[in-house]
């Protein structure tokens, strides 16, 4: 079993964590590991899940004549969640740094995209810059939060990981293309190929219980992009932001899967600024790799 520090839930929730582990210990090993994997994934994406929940809840209950705008309320609630996570030690300082970096990077891109008409935020807000409510940065930050937390919770290790400078060059190229394709030819096909070339051999080794498991990094990025695409549909269905022509809601284009897939590499490189990828450290993983 991994030690408590690696999978910390914070001292407040530690009794609950121990209770859940004791109940899982009574189950068959395969079933116990499967349930524990789901619980740890849910814990890793806690911030993103809370944000989606708040988006849905405010859509259902918010009234236009209330003194606080819905977007401003979402910003204050997201900020309160971050403060609570840190106070209760449910989040590490490194993870908070990732969220701050990603909030800034995401907000800058939001301002540009809204200016270019890629999407709009139809509701009023006081806490906004250039037509972009600042809570939107937390939606981007939830992706970085998930990655940083998942690396810690699953004790992720990476094989054949490329040098940082190469990943940084790719991330900059992807990020720049999100801006440049409005003026120049879109090179995302080349960027897709670059991700496969650079990360095609990378394996993510993760530990749910005691036995190391692995998954190709590019497959993990693709599967994660599907979940983000679903979340984006929730965002547009609740009117948080709208694409051109979405006055009557319709499903977000599947082409956005590609955008999320590429953006995930930007996210991951930003995370590695704070949480550098570590190679396999146990004989089990080294043996599995061999």
Legacy VTK file of the C-alpha trace (Angstrom):
# vtk DataFile Version 3.0
C-alpha trace
ASCII
DATASET POLYDATA
POINTS 290 float
0.000 0.000 0.000
1.185 3.506 -0.774
1.861 5.657 2.243
-0.639 8.214 3.474
1.465 11.193 2.471
1.372 10.289 -1.209
-2.390 10.000 -1.191
-3.111 12.646 1.442
-6.642 13.899 1.733
-5.718 16.290 4.506
-6.073 15.661 8.237
-9.762 16.621 8.255
-10.746 13.849 5.860
-8.158 11.294 6.965
-10.655 9.340 9.135
-12.985 9.045 6.130
-10.105 7.857 3.945
-9.201 5.163 6.462
-12.841 4.064 6.733
-13.143 3.708 2.953
-9.892 1.741 2.755
-11.053 -0.622 5.494
-14.306 -1.291 3.608
-12.468 -1.860 0.348
-10.129 -4.340 2.039
-13.088 -6.709 2.473
-13.731 -6.851 -1.288
-12.039 -9.089 -3.865
-8.698 -7.517 -4.887
-9.674 -6.765 -8.496
-12.958 -5.114 -7.525
-11.301 -3.203 -4.694
-8.646 -1.791 -7.029
-11.257 -0.841 -9.646
-13.361 1.079 -7.103
-10.286 2.688 -5.576
-9.142 3.819 -9.030
-12.488 5.572 -9.550
-12.377 7.186 -6.119
-8.846 8.477 -6.659
-9.757 9.833 -10.082
-12.711 11.637 -8.500
-10.422 13.050 -5.810
-7.906 14.184 -8.432
-10.563 16.090 -10.398
-12.304 17.419 -7.280
-11.790 21.072 -8.198
-13.046 20.582 -11.756
-16.015 18.551 -10.523
-16.963 21.243 -8.019
-16.708 23.900 -10.725
-19.013 21.938 -13.039
-21.420 21.378 -10.174
-21.493 25.094 -9.387
-22.026 25.942 -13.061
-25.058 23.633 -13.217
-26.416 24.756 -9.835
-26.167 28.461 -10.605
-27.845 27.903 -13.972
-30.808 26.312 -12.176
-31.243 28.798 -9.339
-29.716 32.140 -10.347
-32.102 35.027 -10.918
-31.253 38.065 -13.086
-32.455 40.508 -10.400
-30.116 39.191 -7.706
-27.556 41.804 -6.585
-24.582 39.572 -7.428
-23.972 38.524 -11.026
-23.719 34.787 -11.663
-20.228 35.051 -13.186
-18.971 37.062 -10.204
-20.468 34.526 -7.818
-18.691 31.710 -9.671
-15.383 33.579 -9.367
-15.825 34.123 -5.617
-16.902 30.517 -5.051
-13.928 29.176 -7.017
-11.590 31.395 -5.013
-13.203 30.184 -1.774
-12.696 26.565 -2.828
-8.995 27.186 -3.421
-8.592 28.833 -0.024
-10.446 25.960 1.640
-8.290 23.350 -0.100
-5.128 25.020 1.166
-6.393 25.604 4.706
-7.569 21.999 5.058
-4.360 20.732 3.386
-6.404 19.018 0.684
-4.084 20.591 -1.862
-0.346 21.113 -1.834
1.354 24.452 -2.378
2.864 23.091 -5.609
-0.627 22.317 -6.928
-1.766 25.827 -6.014
1.173 27.230 -8.002
0.092 25.188 -11.026
-3.434 26.574 -10.725
-2.139 30.160 -10.554
0.091 29.700 -13.612
-2.695 28.074 -15.580
-5.223 30.729 -14.542
-3.002 33.444 -16.017
-2.242 31.518 -19.228
-5.898 30.562 -19.710
-7.227 34.058 -19.050
-4.833 35.616 -21.588
-6.037 33.192 -24.256
-9.671 33.780 -23.292
-9.288 37.537 -23.757
-7.838 37.028 -27.228
-10.399 34.426 -28.296
-13.345 36.503 -27.128
-11.898 39.522 -28.951
-11.656 37.416 -32.129
-15.242 36.215 -31.756
-14.412 32.546 -31.206
-16.928 32.459 -28.342
-18.728 34.855 -26.034
-19.774 35.197 -22.416
-23.377 36.383 -22.702
-24.038 37.403 -19.082
-23.030 40.512 -17.169
-20.122 40.613 -14.718
-18.133 43.137 -12.747
-15.054 40.958 -12.207
-13.906 40.759 -15.816
-11.164 41.882 -18.185
-11.777 42.620 -21.852
-15.207 41.015 -21.812
-13.908 37.867 -20.087
-15.194 37.073 -16.577
-12.248 36.054 -14.428
-13.900 32.875 -13.207
-13.134 31.448 -16.672
-9.465 31.171 -15.730
-10.447 28.716 -13.007
-12.012 26.449 -15.616
-8.632 26.193 -17.314
-6.920 25.888 -13.952
-9.067 22.880 -13.084
-7.254 20.964 -15.849
-3.854 21.784 -14.366
-5.188 20.993 -10.896
-6.321 17.551 -12.045
-2.961 16.769 -13.612
-0.902 17.866 -10.614
-3.151 16.006 -8.164
-3.253 12.845 -10.294
0.563 12.740 -10.491
0.730 12.836 -6.697
-2.243 10.599 -5.915
-1.245 7.830 -8.322
2.503 8.288 -7.750
2.940 8.605 -11.520
6.293 7.801 -13.072
7.325 8.297 -16.685
9.563 6.303 -18.993
11.279 7.625 -22.144
10.272 11.154 -21.158
11.788 13.739 -23.548
14.003 16.621 -22.375
12.125 19.550 -20.899
13.294 22.005 -23.557
11.774 19.870 -26.304
8.413 19.659 -24.522
8.541 23.411 -23.887
9.125 24.142 -27.578
6.146 21.964 -28.518
3.926 23.587 -25.878
4.869 27.079 -27.076
4.147 26.082 -30.690
0.725 24.690 -29.725
-0.136 27.732 -27.640
1.043 30.101 -30.385
-1.049 28.284 -32.979
-4.200 28.973 -30.972
-3.484 32.641 -31.724
-1.749 32.462 -35.085
-4.336 30.362 -36.930
-6.575 33.443 -37.026
-4.018 35.078 -39.337
-1.914 32.215 -40.743
-2.574 28.638 -41.899
-3.568 26.291 -39.072
-0.715 23.854 -38.429
-2.514 21.607 -35.952
-1.984 18.537 -38.162
1.757 19.036 -37.814
1.306 19.566 -34.094
-0.639 16.296 -33.775
2.247 14.552 -35.500
4.730 16.283 -33.201
2.942 15.038 -30.088
3.067 11.473 -31.412
6.735 11.822 -32.338
7.803 13.363 -29.044
5.566 11.458 -26.607
4.785 8.289 -28.560
7.184 6.157 -26.486
6.282 7.683 -23.122
4.550 5.392 -20.682
2.799 6.606 -17.548
3.247 4.153 -14.688
0.696 4.659 -11.938
-0.105 2.779 -8.756
-3.666 2.364 -7.537
-2.947 -0.077 -4.716
0.356 -1.922 -4.801
0.825 -3.147 -8.385
2.160 -0.654 -10.968
-0.016 -0.245 -14.061
0.856 1.659 -17.215
-0.757 3.547 -20.069
0.729 5.342 -23.098
0.779 9.074 -22.476
-0.810 9.875 -25.849
-3.728 7.545 -25.054
-4.166 9.185 -21.654
-4.240 12.605 -23.354
-6.867 11.453 -25.857
-9.122 9.922 -23.189
-8.824 13.046 -21.048
-9.736 15.238 -24.022
-13.015 13.295 -24.331
-13.942 14.139 -20.742
-13.060 17.797 -21.339
-15.220 17.833 -24.466
-18.143 16.505 -22.392
-17.486 19.207 -19.787
-17.455 21.816 -22.549
-20.887 20.665 -23.662
-22.096 21.148 -20.095
-20.632 24.661 -20.120
-22.413 25.654 -23.322
-25.661 23.904 -22.326
-25.762 25.979 -19.138
-25.034 29.174 -21.063
-21.743 29.936 -19.327
-20.174 30.597 -22.720
-21.515 30.231 -26.243
-20.008 29.580 -29.639
-21.256 31.490 -32.688
-24.620 30.080 -33.747
-25.383 28.517 -30.369
-28.367 30.728 -29.559
-30.290 27.456 -29.619
-27.996 24.917 -27.950
-26.433 22.163 -29.998
-23.589 19.778 -29.329
-20.075 21.199 -29.483
-18.241 20.162 -32.640
-16.084 17.043 -32.425
-13.255 19.162 -33.823
-12.931 20.618 -30.324
-11.607 17.235 -29.222
-8.471 18.018 -31.201
-8.184 21.430 -29.579
-8.467 19.936 -26.109
-6.004 17.184 -26.999
-3.403 19.770 -27.999
-4.181 22.037 -25.073
-3.580 19.140 -22.696
0.065 19.063 -23.762
0.358 22.753 -22.935
-1.232 21.956 -19.591
1.110 19.082 -18.900
4.229 21.093 -19.703
3.016 23.864 -17.398
2.519 21.272 -14.654
6.028 19.907 -15.177
7.469 23.351 -14.464
6.458 22.743 -10.848
6.170 18.943 -10.717
9.016 17.527 -12.786
8.294 14.054 -14.235
10.091 11.348 -12.292
11.447 8.089 -13.759
10.443 4.680 -12.403
11.759 4.180 -8.891
10.644 0.662 -7.934
11.921 -2.735 -9.108
8.357 -3.654 -10.136
8.114 -0.797 -12.621
11.632 -1.347 -13.929
10.823 -5.024 -14.441
7.514 -4.183 -16.153
9.296 -1.762 -18.479
11.875 -4.399 -19.371
LINES 1 291
290 0 1 2 3 4 5 6 7 8 9 10 11 12 13 14 15 16 17 18 19 20 21 22 23 24 25 26 27 28 29 30 31 32 33 34 35 36 37 38 39 40 41 42 43 44 45 46 47 48 49 50 51 52 53 54 55 56 57 58 59 60 61 62 63 64 65 66 67 68 69 70 71 72 73 74 75 76 77 78 79 80 81 82 83 84 85 86 87 88 89 90 91 92 93 94 95 96 97 98 99 100 101 102 103 104 105 106 107 108 109 110 111 112 113 114 115 116 117 118 119 120 121 122 123 124 125 126 127 128 129 130 131 132 133 134 135 136 137 138 139 140 141 142 143 144 145 146 147 148 149 150 151 152 153 154 155 156 157 158 159 160 161 162 163 164 165 166 167 168 169 170 171 172 173 174 175 176 177 178 179 180 181 182 183 184 185 186 187 188 189 190 191 192 193 194 195 196 197 198 199 200 201 202 203 204 205 206 207 208 209 210 211 212 213 214 215 216 217 218 219 220 221 222 223 224 225 226 227 228 229 230 231 232 233 234 235 236 237 238 239 240 241 242 243 244 245 246 247 248 249 250 251 252 253 254 255 256 257 258 259 260 261 262 263 264 265 266 267 268 269 270 271 272 273 274 275 276 277 278 279 280 281 282 283 284 285 286 287 288 289
